[in-house]
Each structure stands twice: as structure tokens, then as C-alpha cells.
Amino acid sequence: MYLDRLTKDPGANRASRIGSLAIALMITATLTAPPARAAAAPASDDRDALSAPTSYPDTTHVYNGCHLSTISYLAHFLSQFPSEHGEPLIINMMNADGSRKMHTLALISWQGQTWCRDEYFGVFALGCPFEAQPNLKRISAKAEAQLEKHALMLIRTEGMPPRPEAPARISAEQRIRQVKEATRIIPFATTIFWVRNGSQEVPLAFFRPTGRQIAVYDPPHGTCMADCSIRDDAKVVALVAEHLGYRADGVRQEPTFATDTLVAAANSAR
């Protein structure tokens, strides 16, 4: 599911008055600009020894976490191969039941060719030269088709399981554990906020990919991105929470990452 810019949404007026929050809510999807490259030691950029780009398999996954996996991958890939290019790419992914939903891949260059990397199925070539300013509609369609072929091949020949789906219902304990895991994946400083939703509190992970962008991860919905001039993080989280359907009666920042404290807090509002 993809919700267009907030200024086009019927509920945009309040946010516009508060501070020009031009928000694009992407359920399990997207980033409007490449993440900042990691400020690590100079990389060797030794591409000649590799016939395919490194996939950097994830050590952990979170529900609806394709966007987080993608930006984490790009941070690693671009720091290791600074002469290559990379950015998130949104496609319509085919589900096991035949339906489609928005999904984020990493679109990268590799030795002059175009490749993609998927959270679960790794890297695959698109079979075309890399373009600095690609036709994203055409590239997305090609990536959709190639991902389906690539995933099916891995499932049939290597016994890989199909992509797991997030459960329809997520408990309070599962929510906080997923949010906490997300903070370990996100390659930017991340804060957990608690949003009061009636008699309960909902944990959300908040981070700023760039100086003008904000992002909020919520396990049932995925990652929400926005261009935003508001500097009050709690206010931004409240606005995003409202557009995700939460009441946002109050917002507080989590001061500690202690597991016992977080799980206890998930069960009741403070």
C-alpha cells in the first residue's frame, strides 16, 4: 500500500499548518534518496575478484522490514565499493497468494551493469547497462519480473523457503521486540517512541536518514518516510502515527533499551 504526499491526502490540513510535513507513507517501502554513505576507513573497492556484487545476507529480519534491510545493505555496499552507485527501488512484489504489494529492493551498479538485491533472495542481474538516471518505471517492471524468476529458481533448486509474511495480529511483546531489532538494522541513530493509542501504548522507531527527511518504522505497517521541516521529533512521530490509524493521545521517548522494561511498558499506557 502506498499513500501519496500528505498535501494530496484529505487529512493533510492539520499537518500542513503544523509545519509543512510533506509526507509519503510507504507501507513496507521506500526511500526518496540514497542513504548517506558510511564514514568508514577507505575501502579497497576490489571488484575484479567478484563476478557478482556481495549480497550481505541479513543476520536478522523484522516484520515488513524490506526498506530497513535495503538501507542497511546500501550503507555496507557503498562503503565497501564507493565507486559504484545504489539507491532503493520500489516494485510491486508478487505474494504467495497471487496478490501484489509494495516492496523495496536495492538498485545498484556493478561493473557497468544493473543489479538488484532483495532482503531474502539476495542479488540478481537485470541484464542491462547501468544508467545514472534510469527510467524507474521501466527498471521497476524489469526488476519485478527478474525477482520472481530469481526467487522461484532459489526455492526450486536450493530449497529456500518462500518469503515469510508478517502475522495478521502482532502482540505487544512482539511489537517491541521487532522495534528493538529494527534499531540494530537501521544504519542511522534511532530512537524508540511510545504513542498512546487509547488504553495502550505502541512503540515506534524514529530516525532521520538526512537533514530534511524523517522515517518511522512500525512492525504492522513497515517504514514511513517524509520530507519534513519540523525539528520536534515527538510531534513528527505523533503526526505519522495518526496517519497510520493510531489515536496519538500522547507521545513519549523511551529512555532505555532494557528488554524487561520495554516489554513491561508495552502492556499498559503510562
N, C-alpha and C positions, 0 to 999 in steps of 0.2 A: 504494500500500500504506500502511496506517495501523496503527500499533501503539498500543494503548491505554495508559493510565497504567501506569508501571512497577510500581506496587503491585498491579496485577492480572495482571502477567506472571509466568510461572513462574520467571524469572531475577531476580526483584525483591529477594530477600532480602539479597544482598550489598550492593546499593546502599542499601537501607533502613538497614542497620546503619552504613554509612559516613556517612550524614548526610542522610537524608530527601530523596533525589533523586526527586521525583515527576515522572517524565519522560514526555513524549508524543513519540514518534519519528514524524515525518511525512516520508515519502518524497516529495520534490518539493513539500511543502506545509507549514506553516501557521504562524500566529502567533496566540497566545491573547489578545492585547491590541494596540490600535493602537500603532505606534511613536511615540516621542517626537517632537514637532514640532520642526522645526529652529529654533535660536535665531538667526534671521537678522534683518535690518532689517525694520521694519514693512512688510507687504505692502499693495499698493493694494487688493487684493480686487475688481478691476474685472471683475465678472461680466457686466455688461449688454452688453458688446461681443461676448460669446461665446455662441453658441447651444448649444454643446456643451462639456463640460469638456476641457481640454488633455490630450492623451494622453502627452506627454513620451516620445517613442519612445526606446528604449534604443539607445545607441551600440555596445554590446557585449552578448553573451549568453554564458552558461555552461551546461554540461550540467545538466539538471534544476534550472534556476535560477528557476523561476516565483516562488518565495517571495522570493528576493532582489530580483528585479525589482519585486515588489509593494511591499515595504517601502521601496525606493528611490523608487518613484513616490509613495507616500503622504507621504514626507518632503518631496518637492518640492511636491506638490499642497496639502498642509495649510499649508505655509509661505507659499505664494502666495495661498491662499484660506482664511484662518484661521476664517472664519465657517461654512465647510462642515464636513462630517463624513466620516470614512473609516476603514475597517478591512479587514483581509484576510478573504476569504471562500473556504471550501473547497468545491469541487464535484467531481463525477465527470466528467472530460473524456473525450469520445469520441476514440479514436485512429483512425488511417487504416485499421488492420486490423480495426476494429469492436470492439476491447476498450476498456475504460474504466480510468482510473487517477486518483488524487487529483491535483488541480490547484488552484493558488491564484490568485484574482483579487483586485483591489481593489474593494471595495464602497464607493461614495461617494454623497454627496448632491450635487445640482446644481440650484439654483433651485427647491428643494422637491420634486424628482423623484429617483428612484433610478437610478443608473447603475453600470456596472462598467467596469473597464479590464483588458485582457488583455496579457500580455507581448508577444505578436506581433501581435495583431489590433486593438489599441487600444481606444477607448471605444465603448460601446453602451448604449442606454437599455433599462431593464426595463419601462418603461411603467406605472409605479405610483408613488404618492407616497412620499417617503422617511419612514421611521419611525425614531425614536431607538432603539427596542428592537424591531427587526424579528423576525419569525418566520423564523429562519435556515433551517429545513428547507424552508419554502415559497419563500423567496428563492433558496436554492441550486438548487432544481428549476427555477425560472424562469430563473436565470442560465445553467444548463446548456443549456436549450433555446435561449435567445437567443444564446448564444455560438456554438452550432452553426450557426444561421441566419446570424449576422453573419460568421463565418469563411467559410462557403460562398459568401456574396454577394461578399466581397472576393476570394476565389480565382477565382470565375467572371467577375466584372465588371472587376476591376482587375489580374488576373493574378498575385495574390500567391501565393507557394509555400505548400504545406501546412506546418504546424508541423514543424520538424525533430526527429528523435528522437536521443537520446544513443546512441552506438555501444555494442554489446554488450560490447566489450573496449576498455579505455582504457589506453594506455601510461603508463609512469612520467612521461615528459616531458609528455604531455597532461594528466595529473593536476595536476602542479604549475603548469602554465600556466593551467589552469582555476581552481585555488585562488587563484593570484595575481590573475587577473582578477576573481574574486569579491571580493577585498579592495577593489577600486576601485568596486564596485557597492554594497556594504553601507554604509548610512549611519550606522554606528557604528564606534568604534575596534575594529579586528580584528587578531588575532594568528594567525600560522601555527604549528601544532604538527606535529611528526613523531611518528607512532605506529609502533613497531616491530612488524611483523607477520611473525614468523618471520625469514627472512634478508633481508627488505626493510623499508623504511620507507614509510609512507603519509602524505602531507600532508593536514591538515585545517585549515579556517579556523574560528576560535573568536571569538565576540563575545557581549556582554551587551546585549540590547535594553532591559532595565530592570534595576533593582537586584536583583530577585528572579528574573529569567529568564536562561537561558543559551541559546546557539544554536551549532550546529556544522554547517558545510557540507562535504559530501563529494561530489565530482562524480558517482560512480555512483549515489548514493542520494538526493541532494538535501539539504534542510535539516532538522535535528533540533532541536526546541525542548523546553525543560523549565523547570518551576518548581524552583528549586534553592537550598538554603541553604549549599552548600559554597562556600567562597571560594578554594579551591585550584584554579586553572584547569586545571592539568595533570591533577589527579585527575578532574575533571569530564570532560575530553577522553578519558581512559582508559576511564571508565565508558560513555560514549556509543559509543566505538569498539568495545568489547566487544559491545554490543547491535547494532552493525552487522555483527558477524561477524568482526572483527579480533581477533588474539590479545592485542594491547596489552601486549607484554612490557616495554615501556618507552616513555616519552613525553618529548620534549624540545621546547623552544621554539626557533623559528627566529630567530636574532638579526639576520638581514639579508634584504633583498628582492632582492639582486643575482641576476639571471636565471641567469648561468653557475653560480653557487654552488648555486642551488636545483636546477637540472637535474642537476648532478653528484651532489648528495646524494640524488636520487630513485633512483639506481641501486643503492645499497647501504646497508645499515644501518651506523650508527656505534657 
